[in-house]
Amino acid sequence: MKKRLLPVFLVAAVLMAFSLSLAQMPPQQQMKPEEVKRALNLVSKPEPVPEKYKAGFESITARDTLSMLNYLASDWMEGRDTGSRGYAVAADYVVSLFKMWGVKPGGDVPRADINIARAMAGQTSRQAMSMERSYFQEFTLKEITDSQTSLRVEISRGGFNKSRTFESGVDFMNTLSSDEDVSGPVVFAGYGIKEPSIGWDELKGLSLKDKIVLVLSDAPGKDDPNSPFNKNKELKEKFFPQGPQAMQALMRRMGRGGFNKLEEIYKQQPAAVLMVQNTGKDSDIYNMLTAAQNRQPDDSRPIIKRPRTRMVIPGGRDSMEGMMGLSRVPTLTITREMANLILENSGQTIDELKKAIESTYKPASREIPGARVSINSTVKANLIRTMNVIGYIEGSDPKLKDEYFVVGAHFDHTGKWEDYIFNGSDDNASGSVGVMAIARAMALNPVKPRRSVVFCLWTGEEKGLLGSRYYVQNPTFPMDKTVGYLNYDMISRPFDEQTFARYANMFKVKGVEDLVQQIRPAYFVTVNATKDSGFYEIQQEMNKYVGLDLFVREPELGQGGGGSDHSSFAAVKKPYVYYMTAMHPDYHQTSDSPDKASGELLSRVIKLGYLSVFAFADK
């Protein structure tokens, strides 16, 4: 927290941060009167909380939550970067509190080989084998410090041959995270969509195995009411989600949950997929590639050149294939210039093929004769050890205690660089405090829910939801016995009049003016509650005792949306409730400090979460 600054990463990292900030916010789409009435739950005068929850509820105070927040977001934690010393110090702090409160360890179970090693090191067999379960779920990440990718296009026609090589960072963005060396003939698959509900199949009759598949992003006819993809609301939401196109496409490529149209292509095991943006210009890509290098520093926001690194779960694309849109298939976004060279022998450009599809709404898929593409990628990497922090409180029902409700928030932030510390108070020391405070409240409350409650602080969210993704694939409590998930991310900063105005347009519909005028920006909270899970009704019931102004969205089961850890649980079909307060200019800046937090708002959001978890785990 030494100075205020804007760190500069390479452009892909900048885009990632931008997309995450947008993805965490609800889409700005005007609502119907009945939708507004259902979504808003406004309570200005809370009722006394029932005795069953009272002791735990009253333990959640503004003073205590701010005290924990100030420690987690202090300079001593060095920004809690994944795998860092500051992260480990913060994790030990949480473990000490869990032990003091009586929250049981819920992490790794000691392995037999480790116990044998301990015995060989001088411990007795009884000492070695009696090691209790840990509060940490430890695992290894691969940190990629440098990567280079080249894409070579070869064209053969009537004895005439030519080739051209394109380089990452100059001609396209490199998103590959492993050494790759693939090549093959090219197939154009249009938009790459297979949608049986409207009889649309651009993959029919194509052999994609070991081929390079060229596709357009999005879907045809977004602005055309006659497009089959505008046939009904469900198709519109599936193929034309709200938000900037670049952000939506990037989120899908990053595996952030939700619908990924490339899954059908991946099933046929192509050598690689090359995607061309449906709209936009090549100049947009080149401008983004040069954005970081050409930024000019100013006196108020000095710029430091921080080298970009990426982290992945080693073998993750094998162990997590099919989850969150991940695939082992190399997938790159290329320019129109590159696509037109690949298509040269077809006699048509990418935009001519796009026009043919959108004018007839018939597939234009075909093999491209005499075209071959080779992709070579090399990476430099090292291994990093990190951990999730996990504790639990056993349920009160002898049978149902073997079912689990998970409460989680990401514990990591973006660390430090040179003399600058990115403390991450709101993002996401605030959510971490929420998990800790609920754990304490559950421990203190004489009455326990019937099911067990697991408390998780995730590592690596800022690197791609790595901690929660690892957990759902390697759970310390069975996923088939996990009944639901609560996620906290950025819950301490209130809306002011200006930031709330961004939401106001959604509510400006006739018939609900009086209701909308009652919203208090300082107590306004956005909530995602999985449809038909019971979470919506629980928010309506429990907010009576808390007094917040809620805006509740209801995604379908399996729909994550947004760049936070609820997406990992949505990907494995677990219902969730997810709370967030205001987005602000301090997002991912050194200025995200605890002095800007509202203890009153933070404690109320935690109280609502406590009641919601208790009610869901107790039903």
C-alpha distance (Angstrom), angle and dihedral (degrees) to the residues before:
residue distance angle dihedral
M1 . . .
K2 3.80 . .
K3 3.79 99.4 .
R4 3.76 141.3 -7.9
L5 3.78 112.0 -102.5
L6 3.77 145.9 146.0
P7 3.81 112.2 -121.8
V8 3.78 115.1 -144.8
F9 3.77 120.7 -141.5
L10 3.74 126.6 174.0
V11 3.76 111.6 -73.5
A12 3.78 97.4 -95.2
A13 3.79 90.5 58.8
V14 3.81 90.7 47.9
L15 3.78 90.2 51.7
M16 3.78 90.5 47.8
A17 3.79 93.3 54.5
F18 3.80 91.4 45.3
S19 3.78 92.5 49.5
L20 3.79 92.7 48.8
S21 3.78 92.5 51.6
L22 3.78 90.9 51.6
A23 3.76 94.0 42.1
Q24 3.78 92.9 56.7
M25 3.80 90.3 59.7
P26 3.81 124.9 79.5
P27 3.81 116.0 -104.0
Q28 3.78 114.7 -95.4
Q29 3.78 102.1 -123.4
Q30 3.78 122.8 139.6
M31 3.77 112.0 -110.7
K32 3.78 134.3 -143.4
P33 3.83 119.6 -110.8
E34 3.78 93.5 -107.0
E35 3.80 90.6 48.9
V36 3.80 91.5 52.2
K37 3.80 91.5 50.2
R38 3.79 91.7 50.7
A39 3.80 95.5 43.9
L40 3.80 98.5 48.2
N41 3.78 121.9 74.7
L42 3.80 111.1 176.1
V43 3.81 121.3 -175.3
S44 3.80 119.0 170.7
K45 3.81 98.7 163.4
P46 3.81 111.0 45.9
E47 3.78 121.9 -154.9
P48 3.83 124.8 -128.0
V49 3.80 110.2 -80.6
P50 3.84 116.6 -112.8
E51 3.80 115.8 -97.1
K52 3.80 91.0 -115.9
Y53 3.81 91.2 69.8
K54 3.78 100.6 25.6
A55 3.82 105.0 102.6
G56 3.79 94.2 50.1
F57 3.79 92.8 39.8
E58 3.81 93.4 53.9
S59 3.82 92.0 48.5
I60 3.81 89.6 68.1
T61 3.80 104.8 86.0
A62 3.78 136.4 162.3
R63 3.80 90.6 -120.5
D64 3.81 95.2 53.8
T65 3.78 96.0 42.8
L66 3.80 92.2 49.6
S67 3.80 90.7 48.3
M68 3.81 91.6 56.0
L69 3.80 90.8 42.3
N70 3.80 92.7 53.8
Y71 3.78 91.6 52.8
L72 3.82 97.0 46.4
A73 3.82 91.3 46.4
S74 3.79 95.7 44.3
D75 3.80 123.3 115.6
W76 3.81 89.1 -108.8
M77 3.83 88.6 72.9
E78 3.82 90.0 55.8
G79 3.80 93.1 -143.4
R80 3.85 95.0 -55.9
D81 3.80 94.6 -104.6
T82 3.81 114.6 -173.9
G83 3.80 110.9 -87.5
S84 3.81 93.2 7.0
R85 3.80 131.9 129.0
G86 3.81 90.6 -114.5
Y87 3.80 91.3 54.7
A88 3.81 90.6 51.0
V89 3.82 91.8 49.3
A90 3.81 90.9 50.6
A91 3.81 90.5 47.6
D92 3.81 91.6 52.5
Y93 3.81 88.6 51.3
V94 3.80 91.1 56.1
V95 3.79 92.2 46.5
S96 3.81 90.8 53.1
L97 3.82 89.8 53.8
F98 3.81 93.3 45.9
K99 3.80 89.2 53.3
M100 3.81 92.1 48.0
W101 3.81 92.3 49.0
G102 3.81 94.8 46.4
V103 3.79 96.5 -111.6
K104 3.81 106.8 154.1
P105 3.83 122.6 -126.8
G106 3.80 111.5 -98.2
G107 3.79 102.9 177.4
D108 3.78 134.1 89.4
V109 3.79 122.2 -8.6
P110 3.83 110.0 -137.6
R111 3.79 111.1 -101.5
A112 3.78 121.5 -128.2
D113 3.82 92.8 -120.9
I114 3.82 90.9 55.3
N115 3.78 91.2 49.2
I116 3.79 90.5 50.4
A117 3.80 89.7 51.3
R118 3.78 89.9 50.9
A119 3.78 90.1 51.0
M120 3.80 90.5 50.6
A121 3.80 88.5 50.6
G122 3.79 90.4 63.4
Q123 3.79 106.2 -82.8
T124 3.80 118.5 126.5
S125 3.80 116.9 -110.4
R126 3.79 89.9 -108.8
Q127 3.82 92.1 52.2
A128 3.79 92.8 45.3
M129 3.79 96.3 47.6
S130 3.81 95.4 43.1
M131 3.80 95.3 65.4
E132 3.80 105.5 131.9
R133 3.76 127.4 -131.5
S134 3.81 114.9 -75.7
Y135 3.80 129.8 -119.2
F136 3.82 87.1 -135.6
Q137 3.78 131.2 78.2
E138 3.78 99.7 -157.5
F139 3.79 124.7 -162.7
T140 3.78 141.9 153.0
L141 3.79 129.2 -103.1
K142 3.78 129.0 -166.4
E143 3.80 112.2 -130.3
I144 3.79 112.7 -154.5
T145 3.78 111.3 -153.2
D146 3.79 98.4 174.7
S147 3.80 137.3 10.2
Q148 3.78 134.1 177.9
T149 3.78 127.4 -169.9
S150 3.78 130.7 -175.2
L151 3.79 126.1 -169.2
R152 3.79 118.3 -159.3
V153 3.82 122.0 -163.3
E154 3.82 118.1 -161.1
I155 3.81 121.6 -169.3
S156 3.82 123.3 -167.7
R157 3.80 122.9 -175.1
G158 3.81 128.2 161.6
G159 3.78 94.4 -26.7
F160 3.80 91.6 -43.8
N161 3.80 115.1 118.9
K162 3.77 131.7 -175.4
S163 3.78 136.2 163.4
R164 3.77 140.5 -172.2
T165 3.79 132.4 -168.1
F166 3.81 123.7 -144.8
E167 3.80 123.2 -162.2
S168 3.80 130.4 -145.8
G169 3.78 114.6 -112.7
V170 3.80 89.8 28.4
D171 3.80 106.3 48.4
F172 3.80 103.1 13.6
M173 3.80 142.4 -0.4
N174 3.77 117.6 -90.3
T175 3.80 114.7 -136.5
L176 3.83 99.5 158.0
S177 3.79 115.4 119.8
S178 3.80 102.6 -170.3
D179 3.78 140.8 46.8
E180 3.80 107.5 -80.1
D181 3.80 132.4 177.9
V182 3.81 112.5 173.6
S183 3.78 136.7 146.6
G184 3.76 138.7 171.5
P185 3.80 148.7 138.3
V186 3.80 118.2 -67.5
V187 3.80 131.4 -108.2
F188 3.81 121.9 -172.3
A189 3.82 108.6 -144.3
G190 3.80 100.4 179.6
Y191 3.79 108.2 -134.6
G192 3.80 90.1 -15.5
I193 3.79 93.0 -122.8
K194 3.78 130.1 150.3
E195 3.82 109.9 -176.4
P196 3.85 112.8 163.4
S197 3.82 94.0 -175.2
I198 3.82 90.4 72.8
G199 3.80 98.2 27.3
W200 3.81 93.0 -108.9
D201 3.81 117.2 147.4
E202 3.79 120.1 158.6
L203 3.80 91.2 171.0
K204 3.80 96.2 58.8
G205 3.78 112.7 123.3
L206 3.79 94.3 5.9
S207 3.78 124.7 123.0
L208 3.80 105.1 -147.7
K209 3.80 101.8 167.6
D210 3.81 110.8 123.2
K211 3.82 90.5 -4.9
I212 3.79 130.9 123.1
V213 3.82 104.7 -116.3
L214 3.82 118.5 -152.1
V215 3.82 116.0 -160.2
L216 3.79 142.1 164.1
S217 3.80 119.1 -120.0
D218 3.82 124.2 -114.9
A219 3.82 118.7 6.4
P220 3.82 135.4 -68.3
G221 3.79 123.1 -88.0
K222 3.77 104.4 17.4
D223 3.81 92.7 161.6
D224 3.81 95.8 33.9
P225 3.83 114.7 95.3
N226 3.83 88.0 -157.6
S227 3.78 92.8 59.9
P228 3.82 111.8 115.3
F229 3.81 86.6 -134.2
N230 3.81 88.6 63.7
K231 3.77 91.3 53.2
N232 3.79 95.4 111.5
K233 3.79 142.1 -5.2
E234 3.79 93.8 -97.0
L235 3.81 93.1 56.4
K236 3.82 92.0 44.8
E237 3.79 91.8 53.5
K238 3.80 91.2 45.7
F239 3.80 99.6 48.7
F240 3.81 102.8 21.7
P241 3.83 105.4 38.6
Q242 3.77 118.6 -179.9
G243 3.80 120.3 -96.0
P244 3.79 135.6 59.0
Q245 3.79 111.6 -37.6
A246 3.78 94.1 -129.0
M247 3.79 91.5 53.5
Q248 3.80 93.9 47.6
A249 3.80 92.8 48.5
L250 3.79 91.9 47.2
M251 3.79 92.7 49.0
R252 3.81 90.9 53.2
R253 3.79 92.1 48.1
M254 3.80 89.7 48.9
G255 3.79 89.9 54.8
R256 3.79 95.7 -116.8
G257 3.75 95.6 156.3
G258 3.76 133.1 -99.5
F259 3.80 127.4 81.9
N260 3.80 117.9 -15.1
K261 3.79 112.4 -172.9
L262 3.81 91.9 -163.1
E263 3.81 93.1 69.2
E264 3.82 92.2 90.9
I265 3.81 90.1 51.7
Y266 3.81 92.0 47.8
K267 3.81 90.1 54.2
Q268 3.82 89.5 64.8
Q269 3.82 91.6 57.5
P270 3.80 102.6 -123.7
A271 3.80 119.5 -174.2
A272 3.81 91.0 -120.3
V273 3.82 143.1 -24.5
L274 3.80 123.1 -127.6
M275 3.79 115.8 -163.9
V276 3.81 127.8 -162.1
Q277 3.80 118.7 -161.8
N278 3.79 110.9 -108.2
T279 3.80 91.5 -138.2
G280 3.77 132.9 19.9
K281 3.76 136.0 57.6
D282 3.78 135.7 -87.2
S283 3.77 87.8 -115.8
D284 3.80 88.7 65.7
I285 3.80 90.3 60.7
Y286 3.80 93.8 46.0
N287 3.80 90.8 47.4
M288 3.78 90.1 53.7
L289 3.80 91.8 47.1
T290 3.80 90.4 56.3
A291 3.82 97.4 37.6
A292 3.79 96.0 94.3
Q293 3.79 96.0 45.6
N294 3.80 93.8 48.7
R295 3.80 99.7 47.4
Q296 3.78 110.9 122.8
P297 3.82 117.6 -142.5
D298 3.76 121.0 -128.3
D299 3.78 133.3 -164.6
S300 3.79 96.1 -105.7
R301 3.84 98.4 49.4
P302 3.80 111.5 26.5
I303 3.78 115.4 -162.1
I304 3.79 126.0 -134.8
K305 3.77 121.3 -165.1
R306 3.76 103.4 -125.8
P307 3.80 114.5 -175.0
R308 3.75 113.7 -119.0
T309 3.78 119.8 -118.6
R310 3.77 132.1 175.0
M311 3.78 132.3 -154.7
V312 3.77 127.8 -150.5
I313 3.78 135.6 172.6
P314 3.82 106.0 -105.1
G315 3.77 107.7 -113.4
G316 3.77 88.1 5.5
R317 3.76 95.2 135.1
D318 3.78 88.3 56.8
S319 3.79 99.1 43.7
M320 3.82 93.4 39.1
E321 3.77 100.6 37.7
G322 3.79 108.9 144.4
M323 3.80 92.2 21.9
M324 3.80 118.0 112.5
G325 3.82 92.2 -12.2
L326 3.79 94.2 -61.9
S327 3.78 120.1 153.8
R328 3.78 138.9 169.1
V329 3.81 88.4 -128.8
P330 3.84 113.1 106.9
T331 3.82 107.2 -118.4
L332 3.80 122.2 -169.6
T333 3.79 135.0 175.0
I334 3.81 111.1 -133.4
T335 3.81 136.2 -173.9
R336 3.77 127.1 -103.0
E337 3.79 88.1 -111.7
M338 3.79 90.2 61.0
A339 3.81 92.7 43.6
N340 3.81 92.9 50.2
L341 3.78 91.0 52.6
I342 3.79 90.2 51.8
L343 3.83 90.4 48.5
E344 3.82 94.9 45.8
N345 3.82 95.0 111.2
S346 3.81 91.5 50.8
G347 3.80 90.7 66.1
Q348 3.80 91.5 -130.0
T349 3.79 135.5 90.7
I350 3.77 124.4 -130.6
D351 3.81 91.1 -103.6
E352 3.81 92.0 50.2
L353 3.79 90.1 53.0
K354 3.79 89.9 46.3
K355 3.81 90.3 52.2
A356 3.81 91.4 48.8
I357 3.79 91.2 54.5
E358 3.81 95.2 45.4
S359 3.83 94.8 45.6
T360 3.81 94.4 52.6
Y361 3.81 103.3 20.2
K362 3.76 88.6 -135.1
P363 3.80 125.9 123.5
A364 3.81 117.7 -98.0
S365 3.81 96.5 -169.4
R366 3.80 117.6 150.2
E367 3.76 145.5 147.2
I368 3.80 113.1 -97.2
P369 3.81 109.4 -131.1
G370 3.77 119.9 -135.3
A371 3.81 94.9 6.7
R372 3.78 123.8 122.7
V373 3.80 129.6 173.0
S374 3.81 127.7 -162.0
I375 3.81 124.3 -167.6
N376 3.77 123.2 -164.8
S377 3.80 121.6 -178.6
T378 3.80 129.7 176.3
V379 3.80 127.3 -175.2
K380 3.79 137.7 -169.3
A381 3.77 112.9 -144.1
N382 3.78 146.7 160.4
L383 3.79 133.7 -164.7
I384 3.82 125.1 -105.4
R385 3.79 128.1 -167.9
T386 3.79 116.5 -140.1
M387 3.78 139.7 153.8
N388 3.77 148.9 -148.7
V389 3.82 116.3 -130.1
I390 3.81 112.1 -129.0
G391 3.81 134.2 179.1
Y392 3.78 133.7 156.4
I393 3.79 145.1 -162.4
E394 3.78 116.4 -141.3
G395 3.77 118.8 -120.2
S396 3.79 122.3 -113.9
D397 3.81 98.4 -128.5
P398 3.83 113.9 86.3
K399 3.81 91.4 -140.4
L400 3.79 104.2 29.7
K401 3.82 93.9 47.3
D402 3.81 86.4 83.0
E403 3.81 88.3 66.9
Y404 3.80 118.7 79.7
F405 3.77 141.2 -147.4
V406 3.83 114.3 -162.1
V407 3.81 123.4 -145.7
G408 3.79 112.9 -167.3
A409 3.79 148.4 167.8
H410 3.77 133.3 167.2
F411 3.80 112.6 -97.6
D412 3.79 98.5 -168.7
H413 3.78 130.6 85.9
T414 3.80 133.0 176.4
G415 3.80 99.5 -76.1
K416 3.79 126.6 -147.1
W417 3.77 137.8 -51.8
E418 3.80 125.9 -164.5
D419 3.84 104.7 -38.9
Y420 3.78 95.4 -20.7
I421 3.78 126.2 98.7
F422 3.80 123.1 -164.4
N423 3.79 98.4 -153.0
G424 3.80 97.1 -173.9
S425 3.77 96.9 -151.7
D426 3.79 98.1 163.4
D427 3.81 92.5 23.3
N428 2.92 94.3 76.0
A429 3.78 122.3 -40.4
S430 3.82 84.0 86.7
G431 3.80 93.7 59.3
S432 3.80 90.5 43.3
V433 3.80 89.6 54.3
G434 3.79 87.0 51.2
V435 3.81 91.6 57.8
M436 3.81 91.6 45.5
A437 3.81 93.9 47.7
I438 3.82 92.6 50.2
A439 3.81 89.7 49.2
R440 3.81 89.8 52.7
A441 3.81 92.4 45.7
M442 3.81 92.4 50.5
A443 3.81 90.3 47.9
L444 3.82 93.0 50.0
N445 3.80 96.5 43.7
P446 3.83 110.7 95.2
V447 3.80 91.0 -145.3
K448 3.82 115.8 63.6
P449 3.82 127.6 -161.2
R450 3.78 115.5 -100.7
R451 3.81 92.2 -115.9
S452 3.79 125.8 55.8
V453 3.80 118.4 -100.4
V454 3.81 120.6 -142.7
F455 3.82 120.9 -156.9
C456 3.80 116.8 -153.3
L457 3.78 132.8 -177.9
W458 3.80 107.7 -166.9
T459 3.76 128.0 -143.9
G460 3.81 124.7 -149.5
E461 3.81 100.2 25.1
E462 3.79 90.0 133.7
K463 3.82 88.1 53.6
G464 3.79 94.9 53.2
L465 3.84 111.0 -58.5
L466 3.80 88.2 -69.0
G467 3.81 99.7 155.9
S468 3.80 97.0 48.8
R469 3.80 91.7 40.6
Y470 3.79 89.7 53.5
Y471 3.79 91.3 48.1
V472 3.80 97.3 52.9
Q473 3.79 89.2 51.8
N474 3.82 94.3 41.3
P475 3.81 103.9 27.1
T476 3.78 121.6 -177.7
F477 3.81 86.6 -152.0
P478 3.82 118.0 41.6
M479 3.80 114.3 -90.0
D480 3.80 91.2 -148.4
K481 3.80 86.5 60.5
T482 3.82 94.0 45.1
V483 3.80 109.5 105.5
G484 3.81 103.3 -177.1
Y485 3.78 149.1 -17.9
L486 3.81 136.9 -132.1
N487 3.81 119.0 -157.0
Y488 3.80 128.2 -164.7
D489 3.80 120.8 -168.4
M490 3.83 123.2 161.1
I491 3.80 102.9 -12.4
S492 3.81 105.8 153.1
R493 3.80 106.6 71.5
P494 3.82 119.0 83.7
F495 3.77 124.6 -143.0
D496 3.77 116.5 -108.0
E497 3.79 123.0 -154.2
Q498 3.79 92.6 -90.7
T499 3.81 97.7 49.7
F500 3.79 91.6 42.9
A501 3.81 89.7 55.4
R502 3.81 87.7 72.7
Y503 3.79 88.5 67.0
A504 3.77 97.3 39.2
N505 3.79 94.9 80.0
M506 3.80 90.1 64.8
F507 3.78 90.6 59.0
K508 3.81 99.1 44.1
V509 3.79 96.8 107.1
K510 3.76 130.4 124.0
G511 3.76 118.2 -93.2
V512 3.80 99.5 30.1
E513 3.80 102.1 63.8
D514 3.81 94.1 113.8
L515 3.80 91.9 49.9
V516 3.80 93.7 49.0
Q517 3.80 92.5 49.1
Q518 3.80 89.1 60.3
I519 3.84 93.1 63.0
R520 3.80 112.9 114.8
P521 3.82 108.6 -150.6
A522 3.82 91.9 -154.8
Y523 3.83 90.1 60.7
F524 3.79 98.6 35.5
V525 3.82 115.1 126.1
T526 3.79 130.2 177.9
V527 3.80 115.9 -138.4
N528 3.80 130.7 -171.1
A529 3.80 110.7 -159.7
T530 3.80 119.9 177.5
K531 3.79 110.9 -112.0
D532 3.82 117.5 -103.5
S533 3.80 91.8 4.3
G534 3.81 97.1 110.0
F535 3.81 92.6 -111.8
Y536 3.80 93.1 108.5
E537 3.79 92.5 55.0
I538 3.81 91.2 45.1
Q539 3.82 90.5 55.2
Q540 3.79 90.0 51.7
E541 3.79 91.6 49.4
M542 3.80 101.5 41.1
N543 3.79 98.9 41.9
K544 3.81 87.0 69.4
Y545 3.81 86.6 75.6
V546 3.82 96.6 42.6
G547 3.81 109.1 41.3
L548 3.81 107.7 -137.5
D549 3.79 131.5 143.7
L550 3.79 103.9 -121.2
F551 3.77 130.9 -164.0
V552 3.82 104.6 -163.6
R553 3.78 122.7 -164.2
E554 3.81 120.6 -170.8
P555 3.82 114.4 -148.4
E556 3.79 118.6 -173.0
L557 3.79 119.6 -100.5
G558 3.79 107.3 -80.5
Q559 3.80 95.1 24.9
G560 3.78 112.0 116.5
G561 3.75 108.3 166.3
G562 3.76 119.9 175.5
G563 3.77 133.0 49.5
S564 3.79 102.4 -81.3
D565 3.78 137.0 98.7
H566 3.80 97.1 -92.6
S567 3.82 85.0 77.3
S568 3.81 90.3 67.5
F569 3.80 90.9 56.8
A570 3.80 93.1 41.9
A571 3.80 88.3 54.9
V572 3.80 89.7 62.0
K573 3.82 92.4 44.5
K574 3.79 99.2 -104.4
P575 3.83 118.0 147.2
Y576 3.78 115.5 -120.8
V577 3.78 145.9 -177.6
Y578 3.80 116.8 -147.1
Y579 3.81 127.0 -169.5
M580 3.79 129.1 -161.1
T581 3.79 134.2 161.0
A582 3.81 127.4 -164.4
M583 3.79 128.2 -16.6
H584 3.82 109.3 -138.1
P585 3.82 143.0 -177.9
D586 3.81 91.1 -101.4
Y587 3.82 91.0 69.4
H588 3.83 107.5 133.5
Q589 3.80 91.7 -6.9
T590 3.78 130.3 117.8
S591 3.80 85.8 -113.7
D592 3.83 92.0 72.4
S593 3.79 91.4 105.8
P594 3.83 132.9 155.3
D595 3.82 94.9 -116.5
K596 3.83 87.6 75.6
A597 3.79 94.6 55.8
S598 3.80 124.1 106.9
G599 3.78 109.1 -133.4
E600 3.79 90.4 -166.3
L601 3.80 93.6 54.8
L602 3.81 93.6 41.1
S603 3.80 93.6 51.5
R604 3.81 92.5 46.8
V605 3.81 93.2 51.6
I606 3.81 89.0 49.5
K607 3.80 91.4 48.7
L608 3.80 90.5 53.1
G609 3.79 89.8 49.3
Y610 3.80 91.5 49.1
L611 3.79 92.1 52.5
S612 3.81 92.4 43.7
V613 3.80 93.3 51.1
F614 3.80 91.9 45.7
A615 3.81 92.7 49.9
F616 3.81 94.7 45.7
A617 3.81 94.7 44.8
D618 3.80 91.1 45.8
K619 3.79 100.4 51.1
